[in-house]
Amino acid sequence: LWAFQTRKMAATRCVFCLVVFIIFVLHTFRLVPGHVMTVEEVRQYRERVRSMFQHAYNGYLQYAYPYDELQPLTCDGTDTWGSYSLTLIDALDTLLVMGNHSEFRRVAQLLADTMTFDTDVNASVFETNIRVVGGLLSAHLLSRKAGMDLEQGWPCDGPLLRLAEDVARRLLPAFDTPTGMPYGTVNLRYGVPPGETAVTCTAGVGTFLVEFGTLSRLTGDPVFEDTAMRAVQALWDVKSDIGLLGNHIDVTTGKWTAIDSGIGAGVDSYFEYLVKGYILLGRPELMDMFKEYNRTINLYLKYDDWYMWANMKKGQVTMPVFQSLEAYWPGLQSLVGDIDSAMKSLHNYHQVWRQYGATPEFYNIPSNKAQDKREGYPLRPELVESAMYLYRATGDPFLLQLGRDVVEAIDQITRTDCGYASIKDVRTHQLDNRMESFFLAETTKYLYLLFDPDNFIHNDGGYGDFVDTINGRCVLDAGGYVFNTEAHPIDPAALYCCSTFKQDQEELRKLHASLDFGSLLEDFEDFSQEKNKKDKNPSTPKQSLHSYMDPTLDESSASDTRQKTQFDKRKKHKVTTWNFEDKSTGKRPVLFTCPAQPFHSRFSILGEMFEEN
């Protein structure tokens, strides 16, 4: 009996231990949800993020402006990337996202009235593009929502757009290379500096499509988009035999100088812009490139939901590390519908954050610790960027908990009297005297959007605004905003509004030039004579020339599904998505979403899948 009772007690303990172990595993991998934040708690964190932004923004204005960045430990300013008040430009659209319209209007007008880029300053081509050109373009497109007085040509013209175009033209000399890949530095007044190194990173070559494509579509000048596409194609042409890229390249020869291949530092935004360039500009060849890269990445770089670095030629692992910059990848995966893989990787990255209260620049995966000499955290946004995208896609409360962890750590560890400081060492929480402009442009913006489900940025296409422009009536602010890699949102409907009008005008000109009116009249006379012979009722009046001259198109051969036209051959008139009007009400139907993309194919924006209705 004693032995039986002993075995029974042991079995009970084993069952109890097994249950505890299962619960532990489930909680570790978040299969059992933890605390679900209430609506009020979410609102409180949104307001806390707003307060964090305002503290840092006020500190910059008080202690650092007009320098590029705030130094938050000494409470003074410094120039870093180009001496053009970088933080002021980078933070501008965040003001609007958070609802501060009056300050947006003040700063936008200040920039329009006083900003000049005709300076003898050497600037980073990559950083100037994503932060300055991207920031100005976004602010230009958001000006109407902020209540600014608009020029007659808006959204295809305006002072902030002209500033963005001026900056981009000052970057173009960097692309004057045998390969079409840009140098890394350009003098804003004189072009590429003498003796400038020809070596630049992969991302520095392939991260221009969103900004340059937007400029071309708004202004009608194809030079920007063509230049960016040439650089992207140049990278595609020099990938290795197994389909991988290195991380640094000689732009004059196209020879790789660093052959470690990964998805992080030096490469990251190139992949990002292939997907976003496809969504924003409707260029399917970009998605084809990304799909091929994604296949090789999964084959050679992915191990147990981590992404490592490997030799681009042979595929063997060279660096088993996770980089803080790589945390953008789950958000990118959400845009192409790969939610399961994205969530698994994000769980890994969140565990790193919880280990240190930050993600170190390099984290050694086998040893589970921050890599020596790469142990800093400069307030990067990539982790919360992915959380925001995936929360829009899944609504998983774990992602709000992740955002909460980030807010608590940043506010408690990095806050200073005048801003927020980078972490020099995540192991000791020693601070560094720098607050990068992307803290206001990206980190706080993505956190705010994570906790603000009703923000206009999250519009899923259910509503939009009719805006009368010199190009006719356009539908704007209908959602589908595409963020550049600095979190500056671009409204694709504005690109469609400006570029379609210019395309229609050019097609009309070509059509007019190609018409042979003499042949048309001869064909009409032959047709009329033949019809009269067969007509059994000679008293039927002849139809006018216009009733036969209504041109039609072969829809199957149309190059752009957005411009296909449906024809009612009996009524002899055509109906298009942009000119149809309900005559009973005098109103035009709201377009399902901003038609800047070719909707014959499915795609996702902010984790939401859309398809043309």
C-alpha positions as CSV (number, residue, x, y, z in Angstrom):
1,L,0.0,0.0,0.0
2,W,2.8,2.4,0.9
3,A,4.5,1.7,-2.4
4,F,1.3,2.3,-4.3
5,Q,0.7,5.6,-2.5
6,T,4.3,6.6,-3.3
7,R,4.0,5.9,-7.0
8,K,0.6,7.8,-7.0
9,M,2.2,10.8,-5.4
10,A,5.1,10.7,-7.8
11,A,2.8,10.5,-10.8
12,T,0.8,13.4,-9.4
13,R,4.0,15.5,-9.1
14,C,5.0,14.5,-12.6
15,V,1.7,15.6,-14.0
16,F,1.9,18.8,-12.1
17,C,5.4,19.5,-13.3
18,L,4.3,18.7,-16.9
19,V,1.4,21.2,-16.7
20,V,3.7,23.9,-15.3
21,F,6.3,23.2,-18.0
22,I,3.6,23.4,-20.8
23,I,2.2,26.7,-19.3
24,F,5.8,28.1,-19.2
25,V,6.4,27.1,-22.8
26,L,3.1,28.6,-24.0
27,H,3.8,31.9,-22.2
28,T,7.4,32.0,-23.4
29,F,6.3,31.7,-27.0
30,R,3.2,33.8,-26.4
31,L,0.7,31.2,-27.4
32,V,-1.3,32.0,-24.3
33,P,-2.0,35.8,-24.4
34,G,-0.8,37.8,-21.4
35,H,-2.5,40.9,-20.1
36,V,-4.7,42.4,-22.8
37,M,-4.5,46.2,-22.7
38,T,-7.8,48.0,-22.3
39,V,-8.9,50.8,-24.6
40,E,-8.1,53.3,-21.9
41,E,-4.6,51.9,-21.3
42,V,-4.0,52.1,-25.1
43,R,-5.1,55.7,-25.1
44,Q,-2.8,56.5,-22.1
45,Y,0.2,55.0,-23.8
46,R,-0.6,57.0,-27.0
47,E,-0.7,60.2,-24.9
48,R,2.5,59.2,-23.2
49,V,4.2,58.8,-26.6
50,R,2.9,62.2,-27.6
51,S,4.5,63.6,-24.4
52,M,7.8,62.0,-25.1
53,F,7.8,63.4,-28.6
54,Q,7.0,66.9,-27.3
55,H,9.7,66.8,-24.7
56,A,12.3,65.9,-27.3
57,Y,11.0,68.3,-29.9
58,N,10.9,71.2,-27.5
59,G,14.4,70.4,-26.4
60,Y,15.6,70.5,-30.0
61,L,14.0,73.9,-30.6
62,Q,15.2,75.4,-27.4
63,Y,18.8,74.1,-27.3
64,A,19.8,72.9,-30.8
65,Y,18.0,74.6,-33.6
66,P,19.2,75.5,-36.3
67,Y,21.8,72.7,-36.0
68,D,21.0,69.3,-37.3
69,E,20.6,67.4,-34.0
70,L,20.3,67.9,-30.3
71,Q,23.0,66.7,-28.0
72,P,20.8,65.6,-25.0
73,L,23.5,65.3,-22.3
74,T,25.0,68.7,-22.8
75,C,21.8,70.3,-24.1
76,D,23.3,71.9,-27.2
77,G,23.3,71.3,-30.9
78,T,25.6,69.9,-33.6
79,D,25.6,69.5,-37.3
80,T,25.9,65.9,-38.5
81,W,24.5,65.0,-41.9
82,G,24.4,68.3,-43.8
83,S,23.9,71.5,-41.8
84,Y,20.2,71.9,-42.9
85,S,18.3,71.8,-39.6
86,L,17.8,68.1,-40.1
87,T,15.6,67.4,-37.1
88,L,13.2,70.2,-37.9
89,I,12.5,68.7,-41.4
90,D,12.5,65.1,-40.2
91,A,10.0,65.7,-37.4
92,L,7.6,67.8,-39.5
93,D,5.1,65.2,-40.6
94,T,5.1,63.6,-37.1
95,L,3.6,66.8,-35.8
96,L,0.6,66.3,-38.2
97,V,0.3,62.6,-37.4
98,M,0.0,63.6,-33.8
99,G,-2.6,66.3,-34.5
100,N,-0.4,69.4,-34.0
101,H,-1.6,71.3,-37.1
102,S,-0.7,74.8,-35.9
103,E,3.0,73.9,-35.3
104,F,3.1,72.0,-38.6
105,R,1.9,75.1,-40.4
106,R,4.4,77.3,-38.6
107,V,7.4,75.1,-39.4
108,A,6.3,74.4,-43.0
109,Q,5.9,78.1,-43.7
110,L,9.3,78.8,-42.0
111,L,11.0,76.2,-44.3
112,A,9.2,77.6,-47.4
113,D,10.3,81.2,-46.6
114,T,13.9,80.7,-45.3
115,M,15.3,77.3,-46.2
116,T,18.0,77.1,-48.9
117,F,20.2,74.2,-50.0
118,D,22.6,76.3,-52.1
119,T,25.4,75.7,-49.6
120,D,29.1,74.6,-49.8
121,V,28.4,71.6,-47.7
122,N,29.3,67.9,-48.2
123,A,26.2,65.8,-47.5
124,S,25.4,62.1,-47.4
125,V,23.4,61.3,-50.5
126,F,21.5,58.5,-48.8
127,E,20.7,60.4,-45.6
128,T,19.8,63.6,-47.4
129,N,17.4,61.7,-49.7
130,I,15.5,59.7,-47.0
131,R,15.4,62.4,-44.4
132,V,15.2,65.7,-46.3
133,V,13.7,64.9,-49.7
134,G,11.4,62.4,-48.1
135,G,10.4,64.7,-45.3
136,L,9.7,67.6,-47.6
137,L,7.7,65.5,-50.0
138,S,5.6,64.1,-47.1
139,A,5.0,67.5,-45.6
140,H,4.0,68.9,-49.1
141,L,1.4,66.2,-49.5
142,L,0.0,66.6,-46.0
143,S,-0.2,70.4,-46.3
144,R,-3.9,70.4,-47.2
145,K,-4.8,68.2,-44.2
146,A,-3.0,70.7,-42.0
147,G,-5.1,73.6,-43.3
148,M,-2.3,75.5,-45.1
149,D,-3.0,77.9,-47.9
150,L,-2.3,76.0,-51.1
151,E,-1.1,77.2,-54.5
152,Q,-3.3,76.6,-57.5
153,G,-1.1,73.8,-58.8
154,W,-1.2,71.7,-55.6
155,P,-0.5,68.7,-55.3
156,C,1.6,68.9,-58.4
157,D,3.3,72.1,-57.3
158,G,4.0,74.0,-54.1
159,P,6.9,75.5,-52.2
160,L,7.8,72.4,-50.2
161,L,7.7,70.3,-53.4
162,R,10.0,72.8,-55.1
163,L,12.4,72.6,-52.2
164,A,12.4,68.7,-52.4
165,E,13.1,68.9,-56.1
166,D,15.9,71.4,-55.6
167,V,17.6,69.0,-53.1
168,A,17.1,66.0,-55.3
169,R,18.7,67.8,-58.3
170,R,21.7,68.6,-56.1
171,L,22.0,64.8,-55.5
172,L,21.8,63.8,-59.2
173,P,25.6,64.4,-59.9
174,A,26.4,61.6,-57.6
175,F,24.7,59.2,-60.0
176,D,27.0,60.2,-62.9
177,T,29.1,57.0,-62.8
178,P,29.8,54.2,-65.4
179,T,27.4,51.9,-63.5
180,G,24.6,54.4,-62.6
181,M,25.3,53.7,-58.9
182,P,25.7,56.8,-56.8
183,Y,28.7,58.0,-54.8
184,G,28.0,58.3,-51.1
185,T,28.7,62.0,-50.7
186,V,27.9,65.1,-52.7
187,N,28.6,68.8,-52.2
188,L,25.3,70.5,-52.3
189,R,26.7,73.3,-54.4
190,Y,29.6,71.8,-56.4
191,G,28.7,68.1,-56.9
192,V,30.9,65.1,-56.1
193,P,33.9,66.2,-54.0
194,P,37.3,65.6,-55.5
195,G,38.8,62.4,-54.3
196,E,35.5,61.0,-53.0
197,T,35.7,57.2,-52.4
198,A,33.9,55.1,-55.0
199,V,32.9,52.5,-52.3
200,T,29.4,52.8,-50.9
201,C,26.9,50.4,-49.3
202,T,24.2,48.5,-51.1
203,A,21.4,50.4,-49.4
204,G,23.1,53.6,-50.5
205,V,22.7,52.5,-54.1
206,G,19.1,51.1,-54.0
207,T,17.2,53.4,-51.6
208,F,15.9,56.2,-53.9
209,L,12.8,54.8,-55.7
210,V,10.2,56.0,-53.2
211,E,11.4,59.6,-53.1
212,F,12.6,59.9,-56.7
213,G,9.6,58.1,-58.0
214,T,7.3,60.4,-56.1
215,L,9.1,63.5,-57.5
216,S,8.8,62.2,-61.1
217,R,5.1,61.4,-60.7
218,L,4.4,64.8,-59.1
219,T,6.5,67.0,-61.3
220,G,6.3,65.1,-64.6
221,D,10.1,65.0,-64.9
222,P,11.1,61.3,-65.5
223,V,14.8,61.9,-64.7
224,F,14.4,61.1,-61.0
225,E,12.6,57.8,-61.3
226,D,14.7,56.7,-64.3
227,T,17.9,57.5,-62.3
228,A,16.7,55.4,-59.3
229,M,15.6,52.5,-61.5
230,R,19.0,52.4,-63.2
231,A,20.7,52.1,-59.9
232,V,18.3,49.3,-58.8
233,Q,18.9,47.5,-62.0
234,A,22.6,47.8,-61.7
235,L,22.5,46.0,-58.3
236,W,20.3,43.3,-59.8
237,D,22.9,42.7,-62.6
238,V,25.8,42.1,-60.2
239,K,24.1,39.7,-57.7
240,S,26.1,36.5,-57.2
241,D,25.5,33.2,-59.0
242,I,23.4,32.0,-56.1
243,G,21.4,35.2,-56.0
244,L,22.9,37.0,-53.0
245,L,24.3,40.6,-52.7
246,G,27.3,41.9,-50.8
247,N,27.1,44.9,-48.5
248,H,29.6,47.4,-50.1
249,I,30.4,47.9,-53.8
250,D,32.6,50.1,-56.0
251,V,30.2,52.3,-57.9
252,T,32.7,52.9,-60.8
253,T,33.4,49.3,-61.5
254,G,30.4,47.4,-60.1
255,K,32.8,45.1,-58.1
256,W,31.9,44.0,-54.6
257,T,34.3,45.2,-51.9
258,A,32.5,43.4,-49.0
259,I,30.8,40.1,-49.7
260,D,29.0,39.4,-46.5
261,S,25.3,39.0,-47.4
262,G,22.4,39.8,-45.0
263,I,19.2,41.7,-44.5
264,G,20.6,44.3,-42.1
265,A,23.1,47.1,-42.0
266,G,24.2,48.4,-45.4
267,V,21.6,46.3,-47.3
268,D,18.2,46.7,-45.5
269,S,16.3,49.5,-47.3
270,Y,17.2,48.2,-50.7
271,F,14.9,45.2,-50.1
272,E,12.4,47.5,-48.5
273,Y,12.2,49.8,-51.5
274,L,11.7,46.9,-54.0
275,V,8.4,46.1,-52.2
276,K,7.3,49.7,-51.5
277,G,8.4,50.9,-55.0
278,Y,6.1,48.2,-56.5
279,I,3.2,49.3,-54.3
280,L,3.7,53.0,-54.8
281,L,4.7,53.1,-58.5
282,G,3.0,50.0,-59.9
283,R,6.2,48.5,-61.3
284,P,5.8,44.7,-61.2
285,E,9.5,44.1,-62.1
286,L,10.4,45.3,-58.6
287,M,8.2,42.7,-56.9
288,D,9.7,40.1,-59.2
289,M,13.2,41.1,-57.9
290,F,12.1,40.9,-54.3
291,K,10.5,37.5,-54.7
292,E,13.8,36.1,-56.1
293,Y,15.8,37.7,-53.3
294,N,13.4,36.5,-50.7
295,R,13.8,32.9,-52.0
296,T,17.6,33.0,-51.7
297,I,17.4,34.7,-48.3
298,N,15.2,31.9,-46.9
299,L,17.5,29.4,-48.5
300,Y,20.9,30.7,-47.3
301,L,20.3,33.2,-44.4
302,K,17.4,32.0,-42.4
303,Y,18.0,29.7,-39.4
304,D,15.2,29.0,-36.8
305,D,13.5,32.3,-37.4
306,W,16.7,34.2,-37.2
307,Y,18.5,35.7,-40.2
308,M,22.3,35.5,-40.2
309,W,25.0,36.7,-42.6
310,A,26.6,34.5,-45.2
311,N,29.2,34.6,-48.0
312,M,27.4,36.0,-51.0
313,K,29.2,33.6,-53.4
314,K,29.0,30.3,-51.5
315,G,26.2,30.8,-48.9
316,Q,28.0,29.6,-45.8
317,V,27.4,31.6,-42.6
318,T,30.0,34.2,-41.8
319,M,28.3,36.1,-38.9
320,P,25.7,34.4,-36.7
321,V,24.4,37.8,-35.4
322,F,21.1,39.6,-35.2
323,Q,21.4,43.3,-36.0
324,S,19.0,45.9,-34.5
325,L,18.4,47.2,-38.1
326,E,17.1,43.8,-39.1
327,A,14.0,44.2,-37.0
328,Y,12.4,46.0,-40.0
329,W,12.1,42.6,-41.8
330,P,8.9,41.3,-40.1
331,G,7.1,44.6,-41.1
332,L,8.2,44.1,-44.7
333,Q,7.1,40.5,-44.6
334,S,3.6,41.7,-43.5
335,L,3.4,43.8,-46.7
336,V,3.8,40.7,-48.8
337,G,1.5,38.6,-46.6
338,D,4.0,36.4,-44.9
339,I,2.5,36.9,-41.4
340,D,3.5,33.7,-39.7
341,S,7.2,34.0,-40.4
342,A,7.1,37.7,-39.4
343,M,5.5,37.0,-36.1
344,K,8.0,34.2,-35.2
345,S,11.0,36.5,-35.9
346,L,9.5,39.4,-34.0
347,H,9.1,37.2,-31.0
348,N,12.8,36.5,-31.1
349,Y,13.6,40.2,-31.4
350,H,11.3,41.0,-28.5
351,Q,13.2,38.6,-26.3
352,V,16.4,40.5,-27.0
353,W,14.7,43.7,-26.1
354,R,13.5,42.3,-22.8
355,Q,17.0,41.0,-22.0
356,Y,18.5,44.5,-22.2
357,G,15.7,47.0,-22.4
358,A,17.0,47.7,-25.9
359,T,18.2,45.9,-29.0
360,P,22.0,46.2,-29.3
361,E,23.4,47.0,-32.7
362,F,24.8,43.4,-32.9
363,Y,23.5,40.5,-30.9
364,N,25.5,37.2,-31.0
365,I,22.9,34.5,-31.4
366,P,24.9,31.4,-30.3
367,S,26.1,33.1,-27.1
368,N,22.9,35.0,-26.4
369,K,24.6,38.3,-25.6
370,A,25.4,41.7,-27.1
371,Q,28.5,41.7,-29.4
372,D,31.5,43.6,-28.0
373,K,32.1,47.0,-29.7
374,R,28.5,46.8,-31.1
375,E,26.6,47.1,-27.9
376,G,24.9,50.5,-28.4
377,Y,21.3,51.4,-29.1
378,P,20.8,54.8,-30.9
379,L,17.0,54.9,-30.2
380,R,16.3,52.9,-33.4
381,P,12.7,52.4,-34.7
382,E,12.7,49.1,-36.5
383,L,11.3,46.9,-33.8
384,V,8.2,49.2,-33.2
385,E,7.9,49.7,-37.0
386,S,7.3,46.0,-37.4
387,A,5.0,45.9,-34.4
388,M,2.9,48.7,-35.9
389,Y,2.6,46.9,-39.3
390,L,1.8,43.6,-37.8
391,Y,-0.7,45.0,-35.4
392,R,-2.6,46.4,-38.3
393,A,-2.5,43.0,-39.9
394,T,-3.3,40.8,-37.0
395,G,-4.7,42.8,-34.0
396,D,-2.5,40.5,-31.8
397,P,-2.5,42.1,-28.3
398,F,1.1,40.8,-27.9
399,L,2.2,43.6,-30.2
400,L,0.7,46.3,-27.9
401,Q,2.6,44.7,-25.0
402,L,5.8,44.9,-27.1
403,G,5.1,48.6,-27.7
404,R,4.5,49.1,-24.0
405,D,7.9,47.5,-23.2
406,V,9.6,49.9,-25.6
407,V,7.9,53.0,-24.2
408,E,8.8,52.0,-20.6
409,A,12.4,51.3,-21.4
410,I,13.1,54.4,-23.5
411,D,11.3,56.7,-21.1
412,Q,13.0,55.3,-18.0
413,I,16.5,54.7,-19.3
414,T,17.2,57.4,-21.9
415,R,15.2,60.5,-20.8
416,T,17.3,63.6,-20.0
417,D,16.5,67.1,-19.0
418,C,16.2,68.2,-22.7
419,G,15.5,65.1,-24.7
420,Y,16.3,61.4,-25.1
421,A,19.9,60.0,-25.4
422,S,21.2,57.1,-27.3
423,I,22.4,54.2,-25.2
424,K,26.2,53.7,-25.5
425,D,26.1,50.2,-23.9
426,V,22.9,48.3,-23.4
427,R,24.6,46.1,-20.7
428,T,25.2,49.0,-18.4
429,H,22.7,51.6,-19.8
430,Q,25.5,54.1,-20.2
431,L,24.2,57.0,-22.3
432,D,25.7,58.7,-25.4
433,N,25.4,62.4,-26.1
434,R,23.3,62.1,-29.3
435,M,19.6,62.1,-30.3
436,E,19.3,61.1,-33.9
437,S,16.6,62.9,-35.9
438,F,14.9,59.5,-36.6
439,F,13.8,59.3,-33.0
440,L,11.3,62.1,-33.8
441,A,10.7,61.0,-37.4
442,E,10.3,57.3,-36.8
443,T,10.5,55.8,-33.3
444,T,7.9,58.1,-31.7
445,K,5.7,58.1,-34.8
446,Y,5.5,54.3,-35.1
447,L,4.8,54.0,-31.4
448,Y,2.1,56.7,-31.6
449,L,0.5,54.9,-34.6
450,L,0.6,51.6,-32.8
451,F,-1.5,53.1,-29.9
452,D,-3.7,55.2,-32.1
453,P,-6.0,52.8,-34.1
454,D,-8.2,55.7,-35.5
455,N,-5.4,57.8,-36.9
456,F,-6.0,59.0,-40.5
457,I,-2.8,57.1,-41.6
458,H,-4.7,53.8,-41.0
459,N,-7.5,54.7,-43.4
460,D,-8.2,51.4,-45.2
461,G,-9.7,53.0,-48.3
462,G,-13.2,53.4,-46.9
463,Y,-13.3,57.1,-47.3
464,G,-11.4,59.9,-49.1
465,D,-11.7,63.5,-50.1
466,F,-12.7,64.9,-53.5
467,V,-10.2,67.7,-54.3
468,D,-10.6,70.0,-57.4
469,T,-7.2,70.7,-58.9
470,I,-6.0,72.2,-62.2
471,N,-5.9,68.6,-63.5
472,G,-9.5,68.0,-62.6
473,R,-11.1,66.3,-59.6
474,C,-8.9,64.0,-57.7
475,V,-9.5,61.6,-54.8
476,L,-6.9,62.2,-52.0
477,D,-6.3,61.0,-48.5
478,A,-8.0,57.7,-49.2
479,G,-5.5,55.7,-47.3
480,G,-2.8,53.3,-48.5
481,Y,0.0,55.7,-47.4
482,V,3.5,54.3,-48.2
483,F,6.2,55.1,-45.7
484,N,9.7,55.8,-46.9
485,T,12.5,54.2,-44.9
486,E,12.5,57.3,-42.6
487,A,8.7,56.9,-41.9
488,H,7.6,59.8,-44.1
489,P,4.2,58.8,-45.4
490,I,3.4,59.3,-49.1
491,D,-0.2,59.5,-50.4
492,P,-0.2,57.4,-53.6
493,A,-3.4,59.1,-54.8
494,A,-1.5,62.4,-55.2
495,L,0.9,60.7,-57.5
496,Y,-1.9,59.3,-59.5
497,C,-3.6,62.7,-59.6
498,C,-0.6,64.4,-61.1
499,S,0.9,61.7,-63.3
500,T,-2.3,60.4,-64.9
501,F,-3.2,63.8,-66.1
502,K,0.2,64.2,-67.7
503,Q,0.0,60.7,-69.2
504,D,-3.4,61.4,-70.6
505,Q,-2.2,64.6,-72.2
506,E,0.8,62.9,-73.8
507,E,-1.4,60.0,-75.1
508,L,-3.9,62.4,-76.5
509,R,-1.1,64.2,-78.3
510,K,0.3,61.0,-79.7
511,L,-3.2,59.9,-80.8
512,H,-3.8,63.2,-82.5
513,A,-0.5,63.0,-84.3
514,S,-1.1,59.5,-85.5
515,L,-4.6,60.0,-86.9
516,D,-5.0,60.0,-90.7
517,F,-8.2,61.9,-91.1
518,G,-8.3,61.5,-94.9
519,S,-8.3,57.7,-94.6
520,L,-11.0,57.9,-91.9
521,L,-13.3,59.9,-94.1
522,E,-12.8,57.6,-97.1
523,D,-13.6,54.6,-94.8
524,F,-16.7,56.4,-93.6
525,E,-17.9,57.2,-97.1
526,D,-17.4,53.5,-98.2
527,F,-19.2,52.3,-95.1
528,S,-22.1,54.7,-95.6
529,Q,-22.6,53.7,-99.2
530,E,-22.6,50.0,-98.3
531,K,-25.0,50.5,-95.5
532,N,-27.4,52.5,-97.7
533,K,-27.5,49.6,-100.2
534,K,-28.5,47.1,-97.5
535,D,-30.9,49.4,-95.8
536,K,-34.5,48.2,-96.5
537,N,-36.0,51.4,-95.3
538,P,-34.7,54.2,-97.5
539,S,-36.6,56.8,-95.5
540,T,-34.5,56.2,-92.4
541,P,-32.4,59.3,-91.9
542,K,-28.7,59.0,-92.3
543,Q,-26.7,59.1,-89.0
544,S,-24.2,61.8,-88.5
545,L,-20.5,61.3,-88.8
546,H,-20.1,61.6,-85.0
547,S,-22.3,58.6,-84.4
548,Y,-19.8,56.4,-86.3
549,M,-16.6,58.2,-85.3
550,D,-16.7,57.2,-81.6
551,P,-13.3,55.6,-81.1
552,T,-12.9,52.3,-79.1
553,L,-10.0,50.6,-77.6
554,D,-9.1,46.9,-77.3
555,E,-9.2,46.4,-73.5
556,S,-7.2,43.2,-73.7
557,S,-4.2,45.1,-75.2
558,A,-4.4,48.1,-72.8
559,S,-1.0,48.6,-71.0
560,D,-2.5,49.8,-67.7
561,T,-5.6,48.4,-66.2
562,R,-6.2,51.7,-64.5
563,Q,-6.8,53.3,-67.9
564,K,-8.9,50.5,-69.5
565,T,-12.2,51.8,-70.8
566,Q,-15.5,50.1,-71.0
567,F,-17.7,50.8,-74.0
568,D,-21.4,50.6,-74.5
569,K,-21.5,50.1,-78.3
570,R,-25.3,50.6,-78.5
571,K,-25.2,53.9,-76.6
572,K,-22.0,55.0,-78.3
573,H,-20.4,56.5,-75.3
574,K,-17.7,55.4,-72.9
575,V,-17.6,55.2,-69.2
576,T,-14.4,55.6,-67.2
577,T,-13.6,55.3,-63.5
578,W,-12.6,58.9,-63.4
579,N,-15.4,60.7,-65.3
580,F,-18.5,58.7,-64.4
581,E,-21.2,60.7,-62.6
582,D,-24.6,59.6,-61.2
583,K,-26.9,62.1,-63.0
584,S,-29.7,61.4,-60.6
585,T,-27.7,62.8,-57.6
586,G,-25.0,64.8,-59.3
587,K,-22.4,62.9,-57.2
588,R,-19.4,60.8,-58.3
589,P,-18.9,57.5,-56.6
590,V,-16.0,57.3,-54.1
591,L,-13.1,55.2,-55.5
592,F,-12.4,52.1,-53.4
593,T,-8.9,53.3,-52.7
594,C,-6.3,55.6,-54.2
595,P,-5.6,54.2,-57.7
596,A,-1.8,54.7,-57.9
597,Q,-1.2,51.0,-58.1
598,P,-2.2,48.6,-60.8
599,F,-5.1,46.9,-59.0
600,H,-5.2,43.9,-61.4
601,S,-3.0,42.2,-58.8
602,R,-3.5,41.9,-55.1
603,F,-1.2,43.6,-52.6
604,S,-1.1,44.7,-49.0
605,I,-0.6,48.0,-47.3
606,L,-0.1,48.3,-43.6
607,G,-1.0,44.6,-43.4
608,E,-4.4,45.1,-45.0
609,M,-5.1,43.1,-48.2
610,F,-6.9,45.0,-50.9
611,E,-8.3,44.1,-54.3
612,E,-10.0,46.2,-56.9
613,N,-13.8,46.2,-56.4
